[in-house]
Amino acid sequence: MVERTRTLDFKIAFALGLGTMIAAGIFSLSGQAVYEIGSSAVIAFVIAALIAGVTAASYSEFASIYSENGGGYLFSSRTLENEYLLFGVGASLFMGYSATTAFYLGTMDHWVEEFVLGPLLELLGLGGIHLPGGIWGILTALLLGGLNAQGTEESGTFQLLVTGAKVAVLLAFIGGAVAYAGPTQATTTFATGFEFGDPAGIVSIAALAFITFFGFSAIAASAGEIIEPRKTVPKAIAASIITVTILYTFVIVAMVNAPVDDSVLRAGETAMGTVAASFMGPVGQALIVAGAIFSMVSASNASILAASSIGDLMGRQGQAPRSFSRIHQQYNTPFWSVVAVTATIVTLITVFVGLFPSEGGLSSAVPFALGLNGLTGFANMNLLAPLAVVNVALIVNRRRFPDIDRPFSVPALPWLPIIGILANLALITNLPPVGILVAVIVEVTFVGAYLVWGGAPDQEELIEKTVAARQVTANATGRRVETPGAPAVSGDETPSAEAEINTSVTEAESVDEDRYEILVPIERPDRAPYYARLAATIGRLYDDNPVVRLLNVTEIPEQTESAAVADTAVKRADRIEDELGSIREDLDATVLVEGHISRNVAFDIITTARDESVDRIIMGYPEDRPDITEAVEYKAPCDAIFVSAMGAALDLSMLTIGVGGGPHHEGLLNVASQLAHQGAIIHVVNVEPTGKSGTAEDIEQTVKRFDDRDRVEVHTIESDDVAAALVDVATEVGGPLLVGASRNRVFRRFVFGSNADRVVHHSSERDFPVLVYASETGLRGQLQSALFTPYRYILKWRQN
């Protein structure tokens, strides 16, 4: 089954939290905090840490119960029932994580411009050149998105290394400041800088600083990746908050003791780099700059991981596009969710930093500016509001599920969560107004769009496994008759007196992931033996003992309860097992039978293929339901073979194929060449179009896939109807016809499109079996398909 494997231990979980907290917040906000309230900045950061700690306690209790990905959205959805509130929580957290990452990378962009690119251009005599704002942040977002799309284990290891490096850099910064001023003087300067007369300023800085402590949620949001999450998550959350609060306290001590004037601190996001140069020199400044960039990249990586896990869960629960929950077959990650997060981050950087920065940009022509300050408010608004809901959810959860096992429990309930709710709301009132306004507009837009869309059914509501996978075994007590020569799939023999078949059904054991597995959706149980034989024959081309999974999906009609069709699903699965008893010879394959009931047959087939990591799908072509065929062809996670007019078992000792090109033709050639290596006769039909009816294909590209040991016969004919010519030759020589799906499906979205559709139509008139091969279509395949038709027109124009 395609599912997440837990690969992140305590040290990486701790690094996720610590790495997200030690980021742009401390490097960007420390200068502003010390400039506005002096040493009292420590109080502001401690207030932010305490408020985060209250909600972190709620997160820890929830994570000890629900050890899955999704964080606050998961906890709310397991407790609360209002779908619109749940959507708001999920959308807000998704935007909050994305905006936090945009803030980190937008700050990094300023550091790169100020301390890396600027000095380099000055050295080269190009000081007047300025790149568009946010360009470095956007490029880094794209790189991190690619990293997370390829696997969480890799990104987790990256997180650990980078977090260790930046903690070392912070310790060097603190040590340099103390060494410069002397321990006694540093302590005295810090103590005399406290100003308690401006509580509003302290709370305002605490509101902005909250973003620096939100890293604890990244740990809970990735609980599905963490080993022993019930123990590891609470420990990692507590350890990361305590560690980062201590580090931040000493950073403020260092900033207060810096020999710089207020103009440096007023610089805001780049002040810490200049402070480092004042007491550590150019080398120290370079060290801090490197640490700051590492910090922002590391925190961004963790936030992308957390945001994509929320998108994944929303997709599974039908509150986001279904593709968000699609796990990539190779990388085992929610690929499209990561893509959506990356696109959102790029958009936010472009808008807040590129188009409407605090100075310059389009903001000089409009009556408002956003910038990093507005982005901080936007991110915090999208984080604080759902955190208040999570605290409410904990109180509700305790009352709704009093008997549930809670390895970690928040003390003083409900008072501690109530304090967290009030504190979160109080921080919101101290955020930059422009950030709050933009956040409200975006959230209202999302909720409005969701009201129009209406959401989609939860995946668990669409599919119910009525009959779990059961293994069908056929034990022959007698002499097995071997059939020499080419592989054959035939079913017209009758049992001999020398062979007695004992068919039994047992519960299926777990299937080895290395075995070749074929999924066979069965609509008509009486045809199950034919498809089982075909699948076993093709499976044995790639594995000595393949797995054939026969799946019957009983569709639930609208306005019908699932229980009403559950008995039908069980009877159909039993019927398939009975039909398999007529198979005389051993299939040399492990045969599994399972039955589902579903409101979406195509979705069930595709989901099963993904969950079971099947290597191929073989299914009939349902003439009355082309929507099923189309969905499977376009969205299947593996190659698929569709069989038309299979009224009897197929004999694959003779096979006819056409000349063609593209990924579908390449896939069918792989099957045809494997059959040829085992003795099958392959008839290759080269149709030369007459007039302007088509474009000739390169026959050499097809023939070269076979070698001297293969029996290949080439038929070259002229015709104005390629499909009819293929069917004519196949009917004459015998054996099924194997063709590839169309490459221009983007422009011709019938079922297979073009020649394949016409072949199926012609063959149905003669009751002749046709196999249509469709290769898996990823993003690259979709782009190739979109470009194929223009390419064909250009080619025909050049030929004419």
C-alpha positions in Angstrom: 0.0 0.0 0.0 1.2 3.5 -0.8 1.4 5.1 2.6 3.7 7.2 4.6 6.6 5.4 6.4 7.7 6.9 9.7 11.3 8.0 9.2 11.7 11.0 11.5 13.0 10.3 15.0 13.2 12.7 18.0 16.3 14.6 16.9 14.8 15.4 13.5 11.4 16.2 15.1 13.2 18.5 17.6 15.1 20.0 14.6 11.8 20.7 12.8 10.6 22.7 15.7 13.8 24.4 16.5 14.7 25.1 12.9 11.3 26.7 12.3 11.6 28.9 15.4 15.2 30.0 14.9 14.5 31.8 11.6 13.7 35.1 10.2 11.8 36.0 13.4 14.9 36.4 15.5 17.1 37.7 12.7 14.5 40.1 11.4 12.6 41.2 14.6 15.4 41.4 17.2 16.7 44.8 15.8 13.2 46.3 15.7 12.4 44.9 19.2 15.5 46.3 20.8 15.1 49.7 19.0 11.5 50.1 20.3 11.6 48.7 23.8 15.3 48.0 24.6 16.0 45.1 27.0 12.3 44.7 27.6 12.3 42.8 24.3 13.1 39.8 26.4 9.8 40.2 28.1 8.0 40.4 24.8 9.6 37.2 23.5 8.9 35.4 26.8 5.2 36.5 26.5 5.1 35.1 23.0 6.7 31.9 24.1 4.2 31.5 27.0 1.2 32.0 24.8 2.7 29.6 22.2 3.4 27.2 25.1 -0.3 27.1 26.2 -1.4 26.2 22.7 1.5 23.9 22.3 0.2 21.9 25.3 -3.1 21.5 23.5 -1.2 20.4 20.4 0.8 17.9 22.4 -2.3 16.3 23.9 -4.0 16.0 20.5 -0.8 14.7 18.9 -0.6 12.0 21.6 -4.1 10.9 20.5 -4.1 11.4 16.7 -0.7 10.4 15.4 -1.3 11.6 11.8 -0.3 14.5 9.6 -2.4 17.6 9.6 -1.8 19.5 12.9 -4.5 21.8 14.1 -6.7 21.0 11.1 -6.6 17.3 11.9 -7.3 17.9 15.6 -10.3 20.2 14.8 -11.7 17.8 12.2 -11.6 14.9 14.7 -13.5 16.9 17.2 -15.7 19.6 15.7 -18.5 18.9 13.1 -19.2 22.2 11.3 -17.6 21.7 7.9 -17.3 25.4 7.1 -15.5 26.1 10.4 -13.2 23.1 9.6 -12.6 24.4 6.1 -11.7 27.9 7.6 -9.3 26.3 10.0 -7.6 24.2 7.3 -7.4 27.1 4.8 -6.2 29.5 7.4 -3.4 27.2 8.6 -2.4 26.4 5.0 -2.1 30.1 4.3 -0.4 30.7 7.6 2.4 28.2 7.0 2.8 29.4 3.5 2.9 33.1 4.6 5.3 32.2 7.3 7.6 30.7 4.7 7.1 33.7 2.5 8.1 35.9 5.4 11.3 33.9 6.0 12.3 33.9 2.4 11.3 37.5 1.9 13.6 38.4 4.8 16.3 36.2 3.4 16.0 38.1 0.1 16.9 41.4 2.0 19.9 39.7 3.6 21.2 38.4 0.3 20.7 41.9 -1.3 22.3 43.7 1.6 25.2 41.5 2.5 25.9 39.2 -0.4 24.8 40.5 -3.8 25.3 44.2 -3.0 28.9 44.0 -1.9 29.6 41.6 -4.8 28.2 44.0 -7.4 30.1 46.9 -5.8 33.3 44.9 -6.1 32.6 44.3 -9.7 31.7 48.0 -10.3 28.0 47.2 -10.9 26.6 48.9 -7.8 23.7 50.5 -9.7 22.1 47.2 -10.6 19.1 46.1 -8.6 17.2 42.9 -9.2 13.4 42.7 -8.6 12.4 42.4 -5.0 11.9 38.9 -3.8 13.7 37.2 -6.6 16.0 35.2 -4.4 13.2 34.2 -2.1 11.2 32.9 -5.1 14.1 30.9 -6.4 14.7 29.4 -3.0 11.0 28.6 -2.6 11.1 26.6 -5.9 14.2 24.7 -4.8 12.7 23.8 -1.4 9.4 22.8 -3.1 11.4 20.4 -5.3 13.2 19.0 -2.2 10.0 18.4 -0.3 8.3 16.8 -3.4 11.1 14.2 -3.5 10.7 12.9 0.1 10.4 13.9 3.7 13.2 11.7 4.8 15.6 13.6 2.7 14.2 17.0 3.8 14.3 15.8 7.4 18.0 15.0 7.2 18.6 18.4 5.6 16.7 20.0 8.4 18.8 18.4 11.0 22.1 19.5 9.4 21.1 23.0 8.8 19.5 23.5 12.2 22.7 22.3 13.9 24.7 24.8 11.9 22.6 27.8 12.7 22.4 27.0 16.4 26.2 27.0 16.3 26.2 30.4 14.5 23.8 31.9 17.1 26.1 30.7 19.9 29.0 32.3 18.2 27.1 35.6 17.9 26.2 35.5 21.6 29.7 34.6 22.6 31.2 37.3 20.5 29.0 40.0 22.1 29.7 38.9 25.7 33.4 38.7 24.9 33.4 42.1 23.4 31.6 43.8 26.3 32.8 41.5 29.1 30.4 39.3 31.1 29.9 41.9 33.9 29.4 44.9 31.7 27.1 42.9 29.4 24.9 42.0 32.3 24.9 45.5 33.6 24.0 47.1 30.3 21.2 44.6 29.8 19.7 45.1 33.2 19.7 48.9 33.0 17.9 48.8 29.7 14.6 47.5 31.0 11.6 49.8 30.5 8.3 48.7 32.0 6.5 51.9 31.2 5.3 50.8 27.8 3.2 47.6 28.1 1.5 48.3 24.8 4.9 48.3 23.0 5.8 45.0 24.7 2.5 43.4 23.7 2.9 44.7 20.2 6.4 43.2 19.8 5.1 40.0 21.4 2.4 39.8 18.7 5.0 40.1 15.9 7.3 37.7 17.7 4.7 35.0 17.9 5.7 33.9 14.4 9.1 32.9 15.8 7.6 30.4 18.2 5.0 28.8 15.9 7.5 26.1 14.9 6.1 23.8 17.5 3.1 23.2 15.3 5.4 22.0 12.5 6.2 19.0 14.7 2.6 18.1 15.3 1.7 18.7 11.6 4.2 16.1 10.7 3.2 13.5 13.3 2.5 11.0 10.5 6.2 11.0 9.6 7.5 10.7 13.2 8.5 7.5 14.9 6.5 6.8 18.1 4.7 10.2 17.8 2.7 9.7 21.1 5.9 10.0 23.0 8.2 11.9 20.6 5.9 14.8 19.6 5.2 16.2 23.2 8.9 15.9 24.1 10.1 17.6 20.9 7.6 20.4 21.3 8.6 21.1 24.9 12.3 20.9 24.2 12.2 23.2 21.2 10.2 25.9 22.9 12.4 25.9 26.0 15.6 25.8 23.9 14.6 28.6 21.6 13.4 30.9 24.4 16.8 30.6 26.1 18.6 31.3 22.9 16.5 34.3 22.1 17.1 35.8 25.6 20.8 35.7 25.1 20.5 37.1 21.5 18.6 40.2 23.0 21.5 40.5 25.6 23.9 40.6 22.7 21.9 43.1 20.7 21.6 45.5 23.7 25.4 45.4 24.1 26.2 46.1 20.5 28.3 49.3 19.9 25.9 50.7 17.3 23.4 53.6 17.3 19.7 53.5 16.9 19.9 54.0 13.1 21.3 50.6 12.7 18.6 48.9 14.8 16.0 50.8 12.9 17.1 49.0 9.8 14.9 46.1 11.0 15.3 43.0 9.0 19.1 43.4 8.4 20.1 45.0 11.7 21.5 41.8 13.2 24.1 41.5 10.4 25.4 45.1 11.0 25.4 44.5 14.7 27.6 41.4 14.2 30.1 43.4 12.2 30.4 45.9 15.1 31.9 43.5 17.5 33.0 40.5 15.4 34.4 42.3 12.4 33.9 41.3 8.7 34.5 37.6 9.5 31.9 37.6 12.2 29.4 39.4 10.0 29.9 36.8 7.3 29.3 34.1 9.8 26.1 35.6 11.0 24.9 36.3 7.4 25.5 32.6 6.6 23.7 31.5 9.7 20.8 33.8 9.0 20.4 32.5 5.5 20.7 28.9 6.8 18.1 29.7 9.4 15.5 31.0 7.0 16.0 28.2 4.5 15.7 25.6 7.3 12.6 27.2 8.7 11.0 27.5 5.3 11.7 23.8 4.6 9.9 22.8 7.8 6.9 25.1 7.1 6.5 23.7 3.6 6.5 20.2 5.0 3.8 21.2 7.5 1.6 23.1 5.0 1.7 20.3 2.5 0.6 17.8 5.1 -2.5 20.0 5.8 -3.2 20.2 2.1 -2.9 16.4 1.9 -5.5 15.9 4.7 -7.9 18.5 3.2 -7.7 16.7 -0.1 -8.5 13.4 1.5 -11.4 14.9 3.4 -12.8 16.6 0.4 -12.2 20.1 1.5 -9.5 20.7 -1.1 -8.9 19.4 -4.6 -8.6 15.6 -4.6 -5.1 15.8 -6.2 -3.7 17.3 -3.0 -4.0 13.9 -1.4 -2.4 12.0 -4.3 0.7 10.3 -3.1 3.5 10.2 -5.7 4.3 6.6 -6.6 8.1 7.2 -6.8 8.6 9.9 -4.1 5.8 8.8 -1.7 4.9 12.4 -1.0 1.7 14.5 -1.6 3.2 15.9 -4.8 0.4 18.2 -5.8 0.0 19.6 -2.3 3.7 20.5 -2.3 3.2 22.2 -5.7 0.2 24.2 -4.3 2.2 25.3 -1.3 5.1 26.4 -3.4 2.9 28.3 -5.8 1.2 30.1 -2.8 4.6 31.0 -1.3 5.8 32.4 -4.6 2.6 34.4 -5.0 2.9 35.9 -1.5 6.5 36.9 -2.0 5.6 38.5 -5.3 2.7 40.5 -3.8 4.1 41.6 -0.4 7.8 41.9 -1.3 7.9 42.4 -5.0 4.8 44.4 -6.0 3.9 46.2 -2.8 7.1 46.5 -0.6 7.2 49.0 2.3 9.3 51.3 0.0 9.2 51.6 -3.8 7.5 49.1 -6.1 3.9 49.7 -7.0 3.3 50.9 -3.4 4.6 54.3 -4.4 1.7 54.6 -6.8 -1.0 53.3 -4.6 -2.3 54.5 -1.2 -1.0 51.4 0.7 2.1 49.3 1.2 2.5 45.8 2.4 6.2 44.7 2.8 7.5 42.3 5.4 5.6 44.0 8.2 2.3 43.4 6.5 3.4 39.9 5.6 4.2 39.2 9.3 0.7 40.4 10.3 -0.9 38.3 7.5 1.0 35.2 8.6 0.3 35.7 12.3 -3.4 36.4 11.7 -3.7 33.1 9.8 -2.0 31.3 12.6 -3.5 32.8 15.7 -7.1 32.5 14.7 -7.1 28.7 14.1 -4.9 28.2 17.2 -7.8 29.7 19.2 -10.1 27.2 17.6 -7.7 24.3 18.5 -7.9 25.3 22.2 -11.7 25.3 21.9 -11.5 21.9 20.2 -9.5 20.5 23.1 -12.2 21.5 25.6 -14.9 19.9 23.4 -12.8 16.8 22.8 -12.5 16.1 26.5 -16.3 16.3 26.9 -17.2 14.3 23.8 -14.6 11.6 24.3 -14.0 11.3 28.0 -12.8 7.7 27.8 -10.2 8.0 25.1 -6.6 7.1 25.9 -4.5 10.3 26.4 -0.8 9.6 26.9 -0.3 13.3 27.5 -3.0 15.5 29.2 -3.1 19.3 29.5 -3.4 20.3 33.2 -6.0 22.7 34.6 -8.5 22.1 31.9 -10.6 24.1 30.8 -8.8 27.1 32.3 -5.5 26.8 30.5 -7.0 26.4 27.0 -9.3 29.4 27.8 -6.2 31.5 28.7 -4.7 30.4 25.4 -7.9 31.5 23.5 -7.9 34.9 25.1 -4.2 35.4 24.7 -4.3 34.5 21.0 -7.2 36.9 20.4 -5.3 39.6 22.3 -2.2 39.2 20.1 -4.4 39.5 17.0 -5.6 43.0 18.1 -1.9 44.1 18.2 -1.0 43.0 14.7 -0.4 45.4 11.8 -3.9 46.4 10.5 -2.9 45.9 6.8 -1.9 42.3 7.5 -5.2 41.6 9.3 -7.2 43.2 6.5 -5.5 41.2 3.7 -5.9 38.0 5.8 -9.6 38.6 6.3 -10.2 39.3 2.6 -8.3 36.1 1.6 -10.1 34.0 4.1 -13.6 35.3 3.2 -12.7 34.7 -0.5 -11.7 31.1 0.3 -14.9 30.4 2.3 -17.0 31.9 -0.4 -15.4 29.8 -3.0 -16.0 26.7 -0.8 -19.6 27.6 -0.4 -20.0 27.7 -4.2 -18.0 24.5 -4.7 -19.7 22.6 -1.9 -16.6 20.4 -1.3 -16.3 16.8 -2.2 -17.2 13.6 -0.2 -14.6 12.3 2.2 -12.5 9.5 0.7 -13.8 7.2 3.4 -17.4 8.0 2.4 -16.7 7.2 -1.3 -15.1 3.8 -0.8 -16.1 0.9 1.6 -14.2 -2.3 1.4 -17.1 -4.7 1.9 -15.0 -7.8 1.1 -11.4 -7.6 2.2 -8.8 -9.1 -0.2 -9.0 -12.9 -0.1 -6.6 -15.3 -1.7 -7.9 -17.9 -4.1 -5.8 -21.0 -4.4 -6.2 -23.9 -6.8 -4.5 -27.1 -5.7 -4.1 -29.7 -8.4 -3.9 -33.4 -7.2 -2.6 -35.0 -10.3 -0.3 -34.6 -13.2 0.0 -31.0 -14.5 -0.1 -30.8 -18.3 2.6 -28.5 -19.5 1.9 -26.5 -22.7 5.1 -26.1 -24.8 5.8 -23.2 -27.0 4.2 -19.7 -26.9 2.3 -18.5 -23.9 -1.4 -19.0 -24.3 -4.4 -17.7 -22.4 -7.2 -20.2 -23.4 -10.1 -21.5 -21.5 -11.9 -24.0 -23.8 -10.2 -27.1 -22.4 -12.2 -29.5 -20.1 -10.8 -31.0 -16.9 -9.2 -34.4 -17.6 -9.6 -37.5 -15.5 -6.0 -37.1 -14.4 -6.5 -33.7 -12.8 -8.8 -32.9 -9.9 -9.1 -29.3 -8.9 -9.7 -28.2 -5.3 -10.4 -24.5 -5.2 -10.3 -22.8 -1.8 -10.4 -19.2 -0.5 -8.2 -18.0 2.3 -7.5 -14.6 3.9 -4.8 -12.8 1.9 -1.5 -12.4 3.4 0.5 -9.2 3.0 1.9 -8.9 -0.6 5.7 -8.5 -1.0 6.2 -5.0 -2.5 8.8 -6.4 -4.9 6.3 -8.7 -6.6 4.7 -7.6 -9.9 1.0 -6.8 -9.2 -1.8 -6.3 -11.6 -5.2 -4.8 -10.7 -8.1 -6.3 -12.6 -11.5 -4.5 -12.1 -14.2 -7.0 -12.8 -17.7 -5.9 -13.7 -19.2 -9.2 -14.9 -18.2 -12.1 -12.6 -18.6 -14.7 -15.4 -15.7 -13.1 -17.2 -13.4 -13.2 -14.2 -11.5 -16.4 -15.4 -10.7 -14.8 -18.8 -9.2 -11.6 -17.2 -7.4 -13.6 -14.5 -5.7 -15.7 -17.2 -4.8 -12.6 -19.2 -3.4 -10.8 -16.2 -1.5 -13.8 -15.0 0.1 -14.3 -18.5 1.2 -10.7 -18.7 2.3 -10.7 -15.1 4.5 -13.7 -15.7 6.4 -11.7 -18.4 7.8 -9.7 -15.5 7.7 -11.9 -12.5 7.8 -15.7 -11.9 5.0 -15.4 -9.4 2.9 -12.2 -10.0 -0.1 -11.0 -8.0 -3.4 -10.7 -9.7 -5.9 -8.6 -7.7 -9.5 -9.0 -8.9 -11.6 -6.1 -7.8 -15.4 -5.8 -8.1 -16.8 -2.4 -7.4 -20.6 -2.2 -6.7 -21.7 1.4 -7.4 -24.0 3.0 -4.8 -26.9 4.8 -6.6 -27.7 8.4 -5.5 -29.9 8.7 -2.5 -29.1 5.1 -1.5 -27.6 4.0 1.8 -24.4 1.9 1.5 -25.9 -0.9 3.6 -28.5 -1.5 0.9 -25.9 -2.7 -1.6 -23.5 -4.3 0.8 -25.0 -7.8 0.4 -24.8 -7.4 -3.4 -21.1 -6.7 -3.2 -20.5 -9.8 -1.1 -22.4 -12.0 -3.5 -20.5 -10.6 -6.5 -17.2 -11.3 -4.8 -18.4 -14.9 -3.9 -19.5 -15.3 -7.5 -16.1 -14.3 -8.8 -14.5 -16.9 -6.5 -16.9 -19.6 -7.8 -16.2 -18.7 -11.4 -12.5 -19.1 -10.8 -13.1 -22.7 -9.8 -13.5 -23.5 -13.5 -9.8 -22.7 -14.1 -8.2 -26.1 -14.6 -4.5 -25.3 -14.8 -2.6 -23.4 -12.2 -2.2 -19.8 -13.1 1.3 -19.5 -11.6 0.1 -16.4 -9.8 -1.3 -15.3 -6.5 -4.9 -14.5 -7.1 -6.7 -12.1 -4.7 -10.4 -11.2 -4.8 -11.9 -8.2 -3.0 -15.2 -6.3 -3.2 -15.9 -2.6 -2.7 -19.0 -0.5 -2.7 -18.5 3.1 -3.9 -20.2 6.2 -5.2 -17.5 6.7 -7.7 -16.3 3.5 -9.5 -13.4 5.2 -11.3 -12.1 6.9 -8.2 -12.3 3.5 -6.4 -10.2 1.8 -9.1 -7.6 4.6 -9.2 -7.4 4.8 -5.4 -6.9 1.1 -5.0 -4.2 1.2 -7.7 -2.4 3.9 -5.7 -2.9 2.3 -2.3 -1.7 -1.1 -3.4 1.2 0.2 -5.6 0.1 -2.0 -8.5 2.3 -2.2 -11.6 -0.5 -2.4 -14.2 -4.2 -2.3 -14.6 -6.1 -4.6 -16.9 -9.8 -4.0 -17.3 -12.6 -4.3 -19.8 -13.8 -1.4 -21.8 -17.3 -0.5 -20.4 -19.1 0.6 -23.5 -21.9 2.2 -21.6 -19.6 4.0 -19.1 -16.8 5.6 -21.1 -16.3 8.1 -18.2 -14.8 5.2 -16.1 -12.4 4.3 -18.9 -11.4 7.9 -19.5 -10.8 8.6 -15.8 -8.6 5.5 -15.4 -6.7 6.2 -18.6 -5.9 9.8 -17.6 -5.4 9.4 -13.8 -4.1 5.9 -13.2 -0.7 5.8 -11.4 0.5 3.0 -13.7 0.1 1.7 -17.2 -3.3 0.3 -18.1 -4.6 -2.1 -20.8 -8.2 -1.9 -21.8 -9.8 -5.0 -23.4 -12.7 -4.7 -25.8 -15.1 -7.5 -26.9 -13.5 -10.1 -24.5 -16.2 -12.7 -24.7 -13.8 -15.6 -24.4 -10.3 -16.3 -23.2 -7.5 -14.8 -25.3 -4.7 -16.7 -27.0 -1.6 -14.5 -27.0 0.5 -16.9 -29.1 -0.4 -14.5 -32.0 -0.5 -10.7 -31.7 -1.0 -7.9 -34.1 0.3 -4.4 -33.5 0.6 -1.2 -35.5 3.5 1.1 -36.3 3.5 4.2 -34.2 5.3 6.3 -31.7 5.0 8.0 -28.3 4.8 6.7 -24.8 1.7 4.5 -25.3 3.3 2.8 -28.3 6.5 2.4 -26.3 4.6 0.6 -23.6 2.8 -1.8 -25.8 6.1 -2.6 -27.6 7.5 -3.6 -24.2 4.6 -6.2 -23.8 4.8 -7.3 -27.4 8.6 -7.9 -27.3 8.3 -9.8 -24.1 5.7 -12.1 -25.7 7.8 -12.5 -28.8 10.8 -13.6 -26.6 8.6 -16.4 -25.3 7.6 -17.6 -28.7 4.6 -15.5 -29.8 4.2 -14.5 -33.4 4.0 -10.7 -33.8 2.4 -9.2 -36.9 3.4 -5.6 -37.4 1.1 -3.5 -39.6 2.6 -0.5 -41.4 -0.2 1.6 -42.8 0.9 4.2 -45.3 -1.9 6.9 -45.4 -3.1 7.8 -48.9 -3.6 11.5 -49.7 -3.8 13.8 -46.7 -5.5 11.3 -44.4 -2.6 11.0 -42.0 1.1 11.1 -41.3 3.3 8.1 -42.0 5.1 6.5 -39.0 8.7 5.4 -38.8 8.5 1.5 -39.0 12.2 1.2 -38.0 11.4 2.5 -34.5 8.9 -0.4 -34.0 10.8 -3.2 -35.7 14.1 -2.6 -33.9 12.5 -3.5 -30.5 12.6 -7.1 -31.6 15.7 -9.3 -32.2 16.7 -12.2 -34.5 15.1 -14.8 -32.2 11.7 -13.3 -32.5 9.1 -14.2 -35.1 8.0 -10.9 -36.6 6.0 -10.5 -39.8 5.6 -7.0 -41.3 2.5 -6.1 -43.4 2.8 -2.9 -45.4 -0.5 -1.6 -46.9 -1.9 1.7 -48.2 -5.2 2.9 -46.8 -7.1 6.1 -46.1 -8.4 4.5 -42.9 -5.6 3.4 -40.5 -8.0 1.9 -38.0 -9.9 -0.2 -40.5 -6.6 -1.5 -42.0 -5.3 -2.6 -38.6 -8.5 -4.5 -37.9 -8.5 -6.1 -41.4 -5.0 -7.5 -40.9 -5.7 -8.7 -37.4 -8.9 -10.5 -38.5 -7.0 -12.2 -41.3 -4.0 -13.5 -39.3 -5.9 -14.2 -36.1 -5.1 -13.3 -32.5 -6.0 -10.1 -30.7 -5.0 -6.6 -31.8 -2.9 -4.4 -29.5 -3.0 -0.6 -30.2 -1.8 2.4 -28.2 -4.0 5.2 -26.9 -4.0 8.5 -28.7 -1.2 11.0 -28.0 -3.4 14.0 -28.7 -6.0 13.4 -26.0 -5.7 16.9 -24.7 -7.4 18.1 -27.9 -9.6 15.1 -28.5 -11.0 14.0 -25.1 -13.4 11.3 -26.3 -12.2 8.1 -24.6 -9.0 7.1 -26.2 -9.3 9.5 -29.1 -8.6 9.2 -32.8 -7.4 5.9 -34.1 -7.9 3.9 -30.9 -11.6 4.8 -30.8 -12.0 3.9 -34.4 -10.3 0.6 -33.9 -12.6 -0.3 -31.1 -15.6 0.7 -33.2 -14.5 -1.4 -36.2 -13.7 -4.4 -34.1 -17.0 -4.3 -32.3 -18.8 -4.8 -35.6 -16.8 -8.1 -36.1 -16.8 -9.1 -32.4 -13.0 -9.0 -32.5 -10.9 -8.5 -29.4 -8.8 -5.3 -29.1 -6.4 -4.3 -26.4 -5.7 -0.6 -26.0 -2.5 0.3 -24.2 -2.4 3.5 -22.2 0.8 4.5 -20.4 0.9 6.3 -17.1 0.5 10.1 -17.7 2.3 12.4 -15.3 2.9 16.1 -15.7 5.5 15.5 -18.3 3.2 13.3 -20.3 0.4 15.8 -20.1 2.7 18.5 -21.5 3.9 16.1 -24.3 0.2 15.4 -25.1 -0.6 19.0 -25.3 2.3 19.7 -27.7 1.7 16.7 -29.9 -1.1 18.0 -32.0 0.8 21.3 -33.0 3.8 19.1 -33.7 1.7 16.9 -36.0 0.4 19.8 -37.9 3.8 21.2 -38.5 5.1 17.8 -39.6 2.3 17.4 -42.1 2.8 21.0 -43.4 6.5 20.3 -44.0 5.7 17.0 -45.8 3.1 18.6 -48.0 
